[in-house]
């Protein structure tokens, strides 16, 4: 009897879903606008869509302020609701209304507004002794930027700076391409002039990626702190920015190929930087070991 009474007092997951049917609901307006503009809401929230991103946001301890399910996604809601904070507003929408708001051609039935935690330049610079800084300078393709976020986290980058003219990191395609790395990797939008001055002030080397000329990738120096600049897909880095660089690197490739996709190129460079860091650590351990052995031999 006690168990039955307790079960009666525990609300079913489905009971948390508040029906929303009007297109003019304020939260739906914010969700629609955030998706359309690819920017934050007035309350500092970004719009995300899909099971993977919502689960990654939860796993990354992000604050989901509102979660929206389509009527046909009730089984999905039953799975996700126990993972959501009790203070998160959860809503159920008619399928047609939900599909008219989200940008995906094949909606999975779940979207959310997530309160974005801001990052600072100091936060990224503090991490620059353990991994390279990535600078997206004028990238326009959201898929490329999403890939860069994902690879930057995978290969231990300190964070990402985005200069003026780069696609918004809150663009739905960027978020989807990042596969959750957006929630965990610090990033900051900043003017290129301010960024260059800041990096120089902190003794960070400036390294440009080029599809035409420069130090071949296997010969590059990956000594930290280091900032790797990834330019526009077609034009590369602007000339005034290129003049500020201390070195250019290029990925060896077949002569008939003009250039690599920016996201692919950045991923290769970041992998090589991570490999170079490990190699340096191994050499340092060997050197310390040899010095220690020599000292012991001298003492004998």
Backbone as CSV, one residue per row, in Angstrom:
resi,resn,N_x,N_y,N_z,CA_x,CA_y,CA_z,C_x,C_y,C_z
1,UNK,0.821,-1.208,0.000,0.000,0.000,0.000,0.855,1.258,0.000
2,UNK,1.935,1.248,0.827,2.815,2.416,0.884,3.459,2.689,-0.464
3,UNK,3.889,1.597,-1.153,4.502,1.765,-2.463,3.516,2.338,-3.453
4,UNK,2.233,1.876,-3.384,1.208,2.386,-4.290,0.970,3.868,-4.052
5,UNK,0.967,4.285,-2.768,0.740,5.692,-2.443,1.887,6.554,-2.951
6,UNK,3.113,6.024,-2.791,4.287,6.774,-3.266,4.247,6.930,-4.769
7,UNK,3.864,5.860,-5.478,3.789,5.909,-6.933,2.741,6.918,-7.383
8,UNK,1.652,7.017,-6.617,0.588,7.955,-6.972,1.048,9.395,-6.840
9,UNK,1.979,9.654,-5.886,2.464,11.027,-5.683,3.559,11.405,-6.684
10,UNK,4.200,10.411,-7.321,5.296,10.692,-8.252,4.733,10.980,-9.631
11,UNK,4.929,12.197,-10.147,4.352,12.531,-11.448,5.011,11.726,-12.558
12,UNK,4.218,11.254,-13.489,4.767,10.568,-14.649,5.548,11.566,-15.485
13,UNK,6.612,11.123,-16.179,7.391,12.046,-17.011,6.524,12.847,-17.969
14,UNK,5.503,12.173,-18.537,4.657,12.820,-19.523,3.900,14.008,-18.944
15,UNK,3.657,13.993,-17.617,2.887,15.067,-16.999,3.665,16.382,-16.952
16,UNK,4.971,16.346,-17.192,5.783,17.574,-17.205,5.613,18.351,-18.504
17,UNK,5.068,17.706,-19.524,4.951,18.343,-20.832,3.773,19.309,-20.862
18,UNK,4.082,20.589,-21.087,3.033,21.598,-21.174,2.681,21.807,-22.637
19,UNK,1.422,21.660,-23.013,1.036,21.827,-24.422,1.206,23.279,-24.875
20,UNK,1.751,23.443,-26.076,1.851,24.746,-26.723,1.308,24.588,-28.135
21,UNK,0.316,25.376,-28.477,-0.286,25.227,-29.800,-0.263,26.514,-30.606
22,UNK,0.003,27.653,-29.937,-0.045,28.938,-30.625,1.302,29.373,-31.173
23,UNK,1.336,29.799,-32.426,2.584,30.237,-33.060,3.153,31.477,-32.390
24,UNK,2.310,32.230,-31.695,2.737,33.510,-31.125,3.161,33.407,-29.670
25,UNK,3.303,32.204,-29.158,3.821,32.037,-27.807,5.219,32.658,-27.724
26,UNK,5.516,33.450,-26.686,6.814,34.146,-26.594,8.024,33.220,-26.694
27,UNK,7.957,32.038,-26.052,9.107,31.127,-26.091,9.292,30.544,-27.484
28,UNK,8.194,30.271,-28.168,8.297,29.756,-29.531,8.855,30.814,-30.476
29,UNK,8.470,32.066,-30.224,9.004,33.164,-31.032,10.524,33.266,-30.862
30,UNK,10.987,33.133,-29.616,12.426,33.200,-29.352,13.159,32.036,-29.998
31,UNK,12.574,30.842,-29.898,13.174,29.659,-30.511,13.284,29.835,-32.024
32,UNK,12.195,30.271,-32.639,12.169,30.467,-34.092,13.199,31.499,-34.530
33,UNK,13.263,32.603,-33.801,14.185,33.685,-34.152,15.641,33.267,-33.963
34,UNK,15.921,32.526,-32.892,17.286,32.061,-32.630,17.752,31.130,-33.745
35,UNK,16.872,30.245,-34.207,17.223,29.355,-35.315,17.433,30.150,-36.606
36,UNK,16.536,31.099,-36.863,16.584,31.848,-38.126,17.826,32.725,-38.214
37,UNK,18.169,33.394,-37.119,19.310,34.318,-37.131,20.641,33.643,-36.840
38,UNK,20.590,32.485,-36.185,21.837,31.836,-35.779,22.566,32.644,-34.729
39,UNK,21.829,33.282,-33.861,22.404,34.112,-32.805,21.703,33.798,-31.483
40,UNK,22.226,34.383,-30.394,21.622,34.180,-29.084,20.324,34.964,-28.951
41,UNK,19.459,34.484,-28.066,18.252,35.236,-27.736,18.647,36.410,-26.832
42,UNK,17.674,37.256,-26.536,17.938,38.393,-25.652,18.338,37.946,-24.250
43,UNK,18.033,36.676,-23.906,18.379,36.133,-22.595,19.673,35.310,-22.631
44,UNK,20.393,35.370,-23.755,21.664,34.660,-23.850,21.534,33.165,-24.077
45,UNK,20.475,32.760,-24.791,20.265,31.344,-25.075,20.514,31.055,-26.554
46,UNK,21.023,29.862,-26.836,21.133,29.437,-28.226,20.140,28.301,-28.459
47,UNK,19.710,28.169,-29.695,18.740,27.141,-30.058,19.459,25.926,-30.610
48,UNK,19.098,24.753,-30.121,19.679,23.512,-30.609,18.561,22.552,-30.999
49,UNK,18.902,21.604,-31.850,17.893,20.654,-32.329,18.515,19.275,-32.466
50,UNK,17.719,18.250,-32.172,18.149,16.877,-32.387,18.532,16.168,-31.100
51,UNK,18.379,14.855,-31.117,18.630,14.040,-29.930,20.084,14.147,-29.489
52,UNK,21.015,14.018,-30.423,22.444,14.021,-30.095,22.843,15.307,-29.380
53,UNK,22.449,16.461,-29.926,22.853,17.733,-29.324,22.223,17.947,-27.959
54,UNK,20.958,17.590,-27.830,20.297,17.755,-26.529,20.969,16.864,-25.488
55,UNK,21.269,15.624,-25.847,21.938,14.727,-24.908,23.346,15.225,-24.572
56,UNK,24.061,15.771,-25.564,25.393,16.315,-25.316,25.319,17.527,-24.394
57,UNK,24.298,18.353,-24.564,24.124,19.524,-23.692,23.890,19.076,-22.251
58,UNK,23.079,18.044,-22.069,22.822,17.512,-20.726,24.101,16.923,-20.156
59,UNK,24.801,16.123,-20.963,26.038,15.469,-20.507,27.115,16.486,-20.149
60,UNK,27.080,17.639,-20.822,28.077,18.683,-20.578,27.646,19.653,-19.490
61,UNK,26.590,19.309,-18.768,26.073,20.124,-17.647,25.672,21.526,-18.075
62,UNK,25.114,21.639,-19.272,24.595,22.914,-19.729,23.226,23.169,-19.098
63,UNK,22.873,24.420,-19.012,21.567,24.777,-18.449,20.540,24.885,-19.578
64,UNK,19.705,23.874,-19.698,18.622,23.897,-20.676,17.435,24.611,-20.037
65,UNK,17.077,25.743,-20.585,15.984,26.515,-19.991,14.622,26.015,-20.460
66,UNK,14.534,25.637,-21.742,13.276,25.123,-22.296,13.577,24.016,-23.294
67,UNK,12.784,22.952,-23.237,12.912,21.857,-24.198,11.549,21.647,-24.851
68,UNK,11.569,21.462,-26.163,10.338,21.353,-26.946,10.305,20.009,-27.679
69,UNK,9.192,19.299,-27.561,9.009,18.021,-28.245,7.833,18.130,-29.213
70,UNK,7.926,17.425,-30.326,6.766,17.321,-31.213,5.849,16.228,-30.684
71,UNK,4.599,16.279,-31.076,3.616,15.306,-30.599,4.046,13.870,-30.930
72,UNK,4.622,13.678,-32.102,5.017,12.324,-32.508,6.251,11.827,-31.761
73,UNK,6.910,12.725,-31.015,8.134,12.344,-30.291,7.870,12.060,-28.814
74,UNK,6.651,11.750,-28.448,6.349,11.433,-27.040,7.214,10.290,-26.497
75,UNK,7.444,9.214,-27.259,8.332,8.158,-26.742,9.743,8.677,-26.444
76,UNK,10.216,9.593,-27.298,11.522,10.208,-27.059,11.484,11.060,-25.802
77,UNK,10.387,11.775,-25.595,10.238,12.614,-24.396,10.308,11.766,-23.133
78,UNK,9.696,10.608,-23.162,9.723,9.724,-21.995,11.151,9.287,-21.665
79,UNK,11.987,9.164,-22.690,13.388,8.777,-22.482,14.224,9.947,-21.962
80,UNK,13.981,11.150,-22.497,14.829,12.301,-22.168,14.409,13.042,-20.900
81,UNK,13.130,13.067,-20.604,12.649,13.860,-19.468,13.330,13.519,-18.143
82,UNK,13.563,12.236,-17.824,14.251,11.942,-16.556,15.666,12.508,-16.487
83,UNK,16.280,12.824,-17.649,17.631,13.368,-17.666,17.644,14.886,-17.464
84,UNK,16.490,15.519,-17.584,16.414,16.978,-17.533,16.175,17.469,-16.113
85,UNK,16.766,18.619,-15.815,16.555,19.261,-14.522,15.072,19.563,-14.320
86,UNK,14.616,19.405,-13.110,13.194,19.630,-12.809,12.776,21.068,-13.087
87,UNK,13.739,21.991,-13.092,13.416,23.403,-13.340,13.340,23.734,-14.823
88,UNK,13.701,22.775,-15.684,13.636,23.006,-17.122,12.192,22.964,-17.593
89,UNK,11.763,24.001,-18.295,10.414,24.001,-18.865,10.378,23.024,-20.038
90,UNK,9.376,22.155,-20.057,9.256,21.178,-21.137,7.885,21.309,-21.786
91,UNK,7.869,21.282,-23.102,6.642,21.566,-23.848,6.418,20.511,-24.926
92,UNK,5.150,20.320,-25.283,4.764,19.430,-26.385,4.040,20.270,-27.436
93,UNK,4.433,20.104,-28.701,3.892,20.916,-29.793,3.252,20.019,-30.852
94,UNK,2.239,20.525,-31.551,1.727,19.792,-32.719,2.859,19.606,-33.731
95,UNK,2.856,18.490,-34.425,3.943,18.185,-35.357,4.184,19.294,-36.370
96,UNK,3.124,19.797,-36.965,3.271,20.817,-38.006,3.904,22.084,-37.455
97,UNK,3.517,22.479,-36.254,4.084,23.680,-35.639,5.564,23.462,-35.327
98,UNK,5.895,22.309,-34.737,7.303,22.020,-34.424,8.148,22.038,-35.697
99,UNK,7.680,21.371,-36.741,8.445,21.273,-37.978,8.615,22.614,-38.674
100,UNK,7.681,23.536,-38.428,7.784,24.863,-39.059,8.815,25.748,-38.367
101,UNK,9.232,25.378,-37.162,10.166,26.200,-36.382,11.612,25.760,-36.556
102,UNK,11.839,24.442,-36.529,13.222,23.943,-36.584,13.752,23.977,-38.012
103,UNK,15.084,24.131,-38.182,15.658,24.256,-39.525,15.889,22.937,-40.252
104,UNK,15.862,21.819,-39.541,16.187,20.531,-40.146,15.128,20.091,-41.156
105,UNK,15.584,19.441,-42.240,14.653,18.891,-43.227,13.994,17.617,-42.711
106,UNK,14.656,16.938,-41.788,14.112,15.704,-41.204,14.150,15.819,-39.686
107,UNK,13.235,16.568,-39.097,13.256,16.813,-37.641,13.158,15.524,-36.837
108,UNK,13.903,15.493,-35.718,13.883,14.333,-34.830,12.882,14.503,-33.682
109,UNK,12.240,15.673,-33.636,11.169,15.843,-32.656,11.576,16.471,-31.339
110,UNK,12.823,16.974,-31.242,13.223,17.631,-29.997,14.118,18.829,-30.317
111,UNK,13.877,19.933,-29.626,14.689,21.145,-29.746,14.766,21.774,-28.358
112,UNK,15.713,22.695,-28.173,15.871,23.291,-26.844,16.509,24.664,-26.945
113,UNK,16.287,25.456,-25.905,17.003,26.709,-25.703,17.978,26.488,-24.553
114,UNK,19.245,26.776,-24.806,20.313,26.495,-23.843,20.990,27.798,-23.448
115,UNK,21.116,28.016,-22.154,21.817,29.202,-21.643,23.311,29.007,-21.859
116,UNK,23.922,29.866,-22.655,25.331,29.702,-23.017,26.238,30.297,-21.951
117,UNK,27.205,29.501,-21.512,28.201,30.002,-20.566,29.269,30.748,-21.347
118,UNK,29.510,31.978,-20.998,30.493,32.774,-21.715,31.924,32.372,-21.394
119,UNK,32.824,32.585,-22.333,34.254,32.344,-22.135,34.991,33.666,-22.288
120,UNK,36.163,33.748,-21.684,36.969,34.960,-21.774,38.283,34.664,-22.481
121,UNK,38.930,35.718,-22.960,40.246,35.560,-23.583,41.228,34.987,-22.567
122,UNK,41.130,35.439,-21.318,42.036,34.954,-20.266,41.895,33.452,-20.071
123,UNK,40.680,32.953,-20.149,40.432,31.523,-19.977,41.130,30.711,-21.061
124,UNK,41.053,31.191,-22.301,41.702,30.485,-23.410,43.215,30.585,-23.293
125,UNK,43.711,31.755,-22.957,45.162,31.961,-22.841,45.756,31.132,-21.707
126,UNK,45.002,30.957,-20.626,45.483,30.134,-19.507,45.704,28.682,-19.932
127,UNK,44.923,28.234,-20.913,45.018,26.859,-21.379,46.047,26.687,-22.502
128,UNK,46.660,27.792,-22.949,47.532,27.739,-24.130,48.870,27.059,-23.881
129,UNK,49.189,26.756,-22.620,50.421,26.019,-22.335,50.227,24.515,-22.539
130,UNK,48.978,24.099,-22.681,48.710,22.665,-22.842,48.224,22.301,-24.240
131,UNK,47.901,23.291,-25.055,47.428,23.008,-26.407,47.388,24.264,-27.243
132,UNK,47.384,24.135,-28.574,47.361,25.311,-29.438,46.022,26.042,-29.395
133,UNK,46.070,27.333,-29.653,44.862,28.135,-29.816,44.481,28.077,-31.295
134,UNK,43.197,27.953,-31.581,42.715,27.968,-32.965,42.037,29.310,-33.221
135,UNK,42.372,29.922,-34.357,41.736,31.188,-34.734,41.012,30.983,-36.058
136,UNK,39.685,31.115,-36.041,38.883,31.058,-37.258,38.752,32.485,-37.770
137,UNK,39.438,32.768,-38.878,39.533,34.145,-39.383,38.792,34.285,-40.712
138,UNK,37.516,34.591,-40.631,36.741,34.820,-41.842,36.103,33.572,-42.433
139,UNK,36.050,32.479,-41.690,35.387,31.265,-42.191,33.893,31.537,-42.403
140,UNK,33.361,31.067,-43.518,31.959,31.325,-43.826,31.089,30.085,-43.792
141,UNK,31.683,28.925,-44.022,30.896,27.697,-44.073,30.659,27.161,-42.662
142,UNK,29.395,27.069,-42.227,29.122,26.607,-40.856,29.564,25.171,-40.612
143,UNK,29.521,24.330,-41.656,29.981,22.961,-41.500,31.461,22.895,-41.178
144,UNK,32.242,23.773,-41.826,33.686,23.832,-41.555,33.958,24.250,-40.119
145,UNK,33.241,25.275,-39.657,33.477,25.749,-38.293,33.061,24.686,-37.277
146,UNK,31.971,23.987,-37.533,31.556,22.913,-36.636,32.606,21.814,-36.558
147,UNK,33.179,21.461,-37.715,34.238,20.452,-37.754,35.456,20.914,-36.970
148,UNK,35.796,22.186,-37.087,36.961,22.727,-36.381,36.749,22.661,-34.869
149,UNK,35.558,22.995,-34.412,35.261,22.865,-32.973,35.474,21.423,-32.516
150,UNK,34.956,20.501,-33.295,35.028,19.080,-32.928,36.479,18.593,-32.899
151,UNK,37.253,18.934,-33.936,38.652,18.511,-34.010,39.500,19.221,-32.956
152,UNK,39.183,20.484,-32.696,39.937,21.236,-31.689,39.825,20.573,-30.320
153,UNK,38.627,20.144,-29.970,38.471,19.446,-28.688,39.160,18.083,-28.730
154,UNK,38.988,17.359,-29.836,39.540,16.007,-29.950,41.058,15.997,-29.815
155,UNK,41.722,17.039,-30.337,43.179,17.061,-30.351,43.778,18.027,-29.332
156,UNK,42.978,18.381,-28.325,43.508,19.096,-27.167,43.815,20.561,-27.349
157,UNK,43.077,21.256,-28.211,43.298,22.695,-28.388,42.861,23.465,-27.142
158,UNK,43.464,24.644,-26.954,43.153,25.469,-25.784,41.783,26.117,-25.897
159,UNK,41.369,26.428,-27.114,40.108,27.109,-27.342,40.091,27.703,-28.728
160,UNK,39.007,28.402,-29.058,38.831,28.963,-30.395,38.504,30.445,-30.298
161,UNK,39.259,31.256,-31.035,38.909,32.662,-31.231,38.260,32.791,-32.611
162,UNK,37.201,33.587,-32.700,36.517,33.806,-33.966,36.579,35.293,-34.297
163,UNK,37.266,35.648,-35.382,37.384,37.057,-35.734,36.130,37.536,-36.448
164,UNK,35.992,38.861,-36.541,34.842,39.473,-37.208,34.789,38.983,-38.658
165,UNK,33.596,38.614,-39.109,33.437,38.102,-40.465,33.312,36.594,-40.522
166,UNK,33.568,35.930,-39.395,33.405,34.484,-39.317,31.949,34.150,-39.017
167,UNK,31.457,33.056,-39.588,30.083,32.629,-39.350,29.832,32.491,-37.841
168,UNK,28.619,32.781,-37.427,28.276,32.728,-36.000,28.433,31.318,-35.444
169,UNK,29.037,31.177,-34.273,29.154,29.854,-33.651,27.800,29.296,-33.203
170,UNK,26.764,30.158,-33.182,25.435,29.729,-32.746,24.561,29.278,-33.914
171,UNK,25.124,29.293,-35.113,24.427,28.798,-36.288,24.091,27.309,-36.080
172,UNK,22.904,26.888,-36.446,22.473,25.512,-36.174,23.377,24.476,-36.840
173,UNK,23.934,24.789,-38.010,24.820,23.843,-38.694,26.179,23.760,-38.001
174,UNK,26.630,24.870,-37.438,27.869,24.850,-36.649,27.682,23.952,-35.434
175,UNK,26.576,24.163,-34.737,26.294,23.395,-33.526,26.189,21.902,-33.833
176,UNK,25.499,21.582,-34.916,25.341,20.173,-35.285,26.692,19.565,-35.679
177,UNK,27.491,20.319,-36.440,28.799,19.822,-36.873,29.779,19.648,-35.728
178,UNK,29.606,20.428,-34.659,30.524,20.329,-33.523,30.286,19.074,-32.688
179,UNK,29.123,18.450,-32.861,28.773,17.206,-32.154,28.935,17.321,-30.632
180,UNK,28.666,18.509,-30.103,28.731,18.696,-28.656,29.980,19.405,-28.173
181,UNK,31.028,19.486,-28.997,32.271,20.156,-28.574,32.033,21.633,-28.280
182,UNK,31.065,22.232,-28.958,30.689,23.625,-28.714,30.414,23.883,-27.240
183,UNK,29.824,22.899,-26.547,29.441,23.073,-25.145,30.629,23.009,-24.201
184,UNK,31.732,22.429,-24.644,32.845,22.164,-23.730,34.107,22.969,-24.022
185,UNK,34.285,23.427,-25.239,35.510,24.126,-25.618,35.317,25.635,-25.495
186,UNK,36.177,26.335,-24.752,36.011,27.793,-24.638,36.227,28.482,-25.978
187,UNK,35.422,29.497,-26.261,35.572,30.256,-27.506,35.163,31.698,-27.262
188,UNK,35.617,32.571,-28.141,35.323,33.998,-27.985,35.337,34.675,-29.348
189,UNK,34.330,35.504,-29.611,34.308,36.329,-30.815,35.051,37.626,-30.512
190,UNK,35.958,38.019,-31.421,36.857,39.137,-31.135,37.359,39.766,-32.440
191,UNK,37.645,41.060,-32.417,38.215,41.725,-33.584,39.655,41.279,-33.786
192,UNK,40.089,41.124,-35.044,41.423,40.586,-35.327,42.537,41.467,-34.772
193,UNK,42.382,42.791,-34.849,43.413,43.692,-34.326,43.603,43.535,-32.833
194,UNK,42.499,43.441,-32.122,42.550,43.245,-30.669,43.178,41.896,-30.336
195,UNK,42.842,40.883,-31.125,43.358,39.539,-30.879,44.865,39.474,-31.085
196,UNK,45.356,40.046,-32.190,46.792,40.016,-32.474,47.581,40.665,-31.339
197,UNK,47.106,41.825,-30.882,47.787,42.531,-29.788,47.803,41.672,-28.522
198,UNK,46.695,41.007,-28.251,46.568,40.165,-27.062,47.515,38.967,-27.131
199,UNK,47.577,38.316,-28.283,48.438,37.143,-28.439,49.912,37.525,-28.326
200,UNK,50.275,38.635,-28.929,51.675,39.084,-28.842,52.046,39.443,-27.409
201,UNK,51.114,40.069,-26.724,51.355,40.455,-25.334,51.661,39.240,-24.471
202,UNK,51.077,38.096,-24.807,51.262,36.873,-24.015,52.285,35.922,-24.639
203,UNK,53.046,36.418,-25.610,54.125,35.618,-26.181,53.667,34.415,-26.983
204,UNK,52.491,34.521,-27.590,51.960,33.414,-28.397,52.445,33.553,-29.837
205,UNK,53.043,32.494,-30.378,53.492,32.511,-31.773,52.290,32.452,-32.708
206,UNK,52.387,33.162,-33.829,51.284,33.253,-34.780,51.618,32.427,-36.020
207,UNK,50.830,31.409,-36.269,51.102,30.466,-37.347,49.923,30.451,-38.320
208,UNK,50.209,30.729,-39.594,49.170,30.732,-40.618,49.152,29.405,-41.369
209,UNK,47.971,28.981,-41.782,47.871,27.817,-42.664,47.703,28.336,-44.089
210,UNK,48.425,27.734,-45.031,48.383,28.178,-46.417,48.307,26.963,-47.340
211,UNK,47.547,27.095,-48.420,47.449,25.990,-49.372,48.531,26.080,-50.438
212,UNK,49.318,27.172,-50.432,50.273,27.403,-51.523,51.734,27.263,-51.102
213,UNK,52.122,27.987,-50.071,53.543,27.949,-49.710,53.709,28.082,-48.204
214,UNK,54.846,27.590,-47.732,55.132,27.641,-46.307,55.928,26.428,-45.887
215,UNK,56.181,26.310,-44.605,56.900,25.158,-44.067,56.032,23.906,-44.209
216,UNK,56.573,22.831,-44.815,55.787,21.590,-44.905,55.358,21.128,-43.512
217,UNK,54.155,20.642,-43.406,53.572,20.282,-42.119,54.469,19.397,-41.252
218,UNK,55.116,18.357,-41.807,55.949,17.496,-40.953,57.159,18.210,-40.342
219,UNK,57.533,19.364,-40.913,58.707,20.094,-40.429,58.349,21.251,-39.507
220,UNK,57.084,21.456,-39.251,56.640,22.605,-38.452,57.054,22.464,-36.993
221,UNK,57.242,23.616,-36.362,57.590,23.679,-34.940,56.290,23.867,-34.146
222,UNK,56.005,22.905,-33.267,54.752,22.950,-32.516,54.951,23.400,-31.067
223,UNK,56.045,24.092,-30.816,56.302,24.587,-29.465,55.200,25.551,-29.028
224,UNK,54.694,25.340,-27.841,53.635,26.191,-27.287,54.240,27.347,-26.494
225,UNK,53.490,28.461,-26.346,52.129,28.713,-26.822,52.106,29.090,-28.306
226,UNK,51.039,28.683,-28.959,50.938,28.786,-30.410,49.495,29.038,-30.807
227,UNK,49.288,29.922,-31.786,47.949,30.162,-32.332,47.964,29.786,-33.808
228,UNK,47.044,28.927,-34.212,46.940,28.468,-35.595,45.772,29.189,-36.253
229,UNK,46.066,29.972,-37.292,45.048,30.775,-37.981,44.520,30.015,-39.201
230,UNK,43.194,29.852,-39.247,42.524,29.217,-40.380,41.730,30.290,-41.110
231,UNK,42.067,30.537,-42.382,41.446,31.624,-43.122,40.181,31.235,-43.858
232,UNK,39.660,32.196,-44.607,38.452,32.015,-45.405,38.626,30.887,-46.424
233,UNK,37.547,30.150,-46.688,37.605,28.975,-47.559,38.174,29.298,-48.944
234,UNK,37.818,30.445,-49.501,38.283,30.776,-50.848,39.478,31.701,-50.871
235,UNK,39.451,32.732,-50.028,40.479,33.773,-50.081,41.623,33.569,-49.098
236,UNK,41.469,32.674,-48.145,42.505,32.487,-47.129,42.511,33.638,-46.138
237,UNK,43.650,33.847,-45.502,43.764,34.954,-44.544,43.863,36.287,-45.275
238,UNK,43.229,37.344,-44.764,43.389,38.677,-45.357,44.863,39.082,-45.341
239,UNK,45.277,39.889,-46.321,46.695,40.273,-46.439,47.216,40.969,-45.193
240,UNK,46.409,41.886,-44.631,46.884,42.608,-43.449,47.099,41.668,-42.271
241,UNK,46.299,40.613,-42.203,46.455,39.628,-41.136,47.633,38.704,-41.436
242,UNK,47.795,38.369,-42.704,48.890,37.485,-43.116,50.233,38.122,-42.792
243,UNK,50.312,39.433,-42.914,51.583,40.128,-42.634,51.965,40.058,-41.160
244,UNK,50.988,39.785,-40.303,51.259,39.707,-38.871,51.799,38.331,-38.445
245,UNK,51.680,37.348,-39.338,52.060,35.980,-38.993,53.584,35.816,-38.910
246,UNK,54.037,34.934,-38.043,55.461,34.664,-37.882,55.930,33.485,-38.724
247,UNK,54.988,32.657,-39.142,55.332,31.509,-39.978,54.081,31.024,-40.689
248,UNK,54.272,30.438,-41.874,53.178,29.790,-42.597,53.502,28.317,-42.751
249,UNK,52.478,27.487,-42.674,52.679,26.058,-42.894,51.744,25.600,-44.006
250,UNK,52.139,24.559,-44.698,51.319,24.015,-45.770,51.271,22.500,-45.666
251,UNK,50.154,21.939,-46.066,49.985,20.487,-46.050,50.399,19.932,-47.405
252,UNK,51.411,19.095,-47.473,51.819,18.511,-48.764,50.652,17.735,-49.391
253,UNK,50.402,17.992,-50.669,49.291,17.337,-51.346,49.566,17.251,-52.843
254,UNK,48.762,16.483,-53.548,48.939,16.313,-54.986,48.832,17.661,-55.702
255,UNK,49.673,17.870,-56.696,49.761,19.166,-57.388,48.447,19.558,-58.056
256,UNK,47.686,18.580,-58.518,46.450,18.905,-59.236,45.305,19.332,-58.325
257,UNK,45.495,19.156,-56.986,44.467,19.566,-56.029,44.767,20.987,-55.574
258,UNK,43.818,21.890,-55.803,44.056,23.302,-55.478,44.175,23.522,-53.976
259,UNK,43.258,22.975,-53.202,43.299,23.150,-51.745,42.379,22.149,-51.087
260,UNK,42.544,21.997,-49.794,41.676,21.114,-49.013,40.529,21.907,-48.406
261,UNK,39.459,21.221,-48.104,38.371,21.804,-47.335,38.937,22.376,-46.036
262,UNK,38.475,23.560,-45.633,39.040,24.238,-44.458,38.907,23.396,-43.190
263,UNK,37.782,22.718,-43.019,37.606,21.883,-41.842,38.542,20.693,-41.837
264,UNK,38.737,20.088,-43.014,39.661,18.955,-43.134,41.094,19.414,-42.888
265,UNK,41.483,20.535,-43.514,42.846,21.052,-43.349,43.139,21.366,-41.885
266,UNK,42.200,22.030,-41.217,42.392,22.367,-39.798,42.530,21.103,-38.955
267,UNK,41.752,20.087,-39.267,41.810,18.837,-38.512,43.169,18.162,-38.669
268,UNK,43.701,18.161,-39.890,45.017,17.561,-40.131,46.096,18.313,-39.359
269,UNK,46.029,19.640,-39.415,47.021,20.466,-38.710,46.936,20.229,-37.201
270,UNK,45.733,20.186,-36.667,45.562,19.979,-35.224,46.046,18.592,-34.801
271,UNK,45.819,17.599,-35.639,46.328,16.257,-35.343,47.854,16.270,-35.309
272,UNK,48.448,16.941,-36.289,49.909,16.996,-36.352,50.479,17.757,-35.160
273,UNK,49.783,18.818,-34.732,50.225,19.576,-33.566,50.177,18.708,-32.313
274,UNK,49.107,17.915,-32.174,48.988,17.011,-31.019,50.078,15.946,-31.064
275,UNK,50.350,15.428,-32.251,51.400,14.415,-32.403,52.767,15.014,-32.084
276,UNK,52.994,16.250,-32.539,54.259,16.923,-32.256,54.450,17.168,-30.775
277,UNK,53.372,17.482,-30.075,53.447,17.699,-28.621,53.839,16.409,-27.911
278,UNK,53.220,15.291,-28.292,53.536,13.997,-27.680,54.987,13.623,-27.961
279,UNK,55.424,13.865,-29.197,56.804,13.559,-29.579,57.790,14.357,-28.736
280,UNK,57.486,15.644,-28.521,58.357,16.501,-27.711,58.415,16.015,-26.266
281,UNK,57.264,15.567,-25.747,57.219,15.060,-24.373,58.061,13.791,-24.222
282,UNK,57.998,12.932,-25.230,58.791,11.698,-25.200,60.280,12.021,-25.241
283,UNK,60.647,12.959,-26.106,62.064,13.351,-26.219,62.554,13.981,-24.920
284,UNK,61.687,14.758,-24.273,62.063,15.395,-23.004,62.289,14.345,-21.918
285,UNK,61.415,13.338,-21.882,61.571,12.250,-20.906,62.870,11.496,-21.154
286,UNK,63.178,11.216,-22.417,64.410,10.517,-22.760,65.628,11.338,-22.359
287,UNK,65.553,12.649,-22.635,66.674,13.529,-22.303,66.908,13.583,-20.796
288,UNK,65.794,13.692,-20.024,65.908,13.728,-18.568,66.454,12.410,-18.028
289,UNK,66.038,11.308,-18.660,66.506,9.993,-18.239,67.998,9.843,-18.487
290,UNK,68.457,10.317,-19.664,69.884,10.238,-20.000,70.716,11.097,-19.057
291,UNK,70.202,12.277,-18.735,70.901,13.176,-17.807,71.004,12.547,-16.432
292,UNK,69.903,11.903,-16.002,69.888,11.249,-14.699,70.881,10.093,-14.654
293,UNK,70.928,9.309,-15.719,71.872,8.186,-15.788,73.311,8.672,-15.766
294,UNK,73.555,9.806,-16.482,74.902,10.368,-16.524,75.326,10.860,-15.149
295,UNK,74.397,11.483,-14.431,74.699,11.974,-13.092,75.013,10.830,-12.136
296,UNK,74.243,9.736,-12.246,74.504,8.586,-11.381,75.863,7.959,-11.689
297,UNK,76.187,7.911,-12.980,77.486,7.342,-13.388,78.636,8.201,-12.857
298,UNK,78.416,9.521,-12.870,79.465,10.452,-12.391,79.670,10.276,-10.887
299,UNK,78.571,10.089,-10.160,78.662,9.924,-8.710,79.403,8.637,-8.328
300,UNK,79.283,7.613,-9.165,79.974,6.349,-8.896,81.476,6.530,-9.073
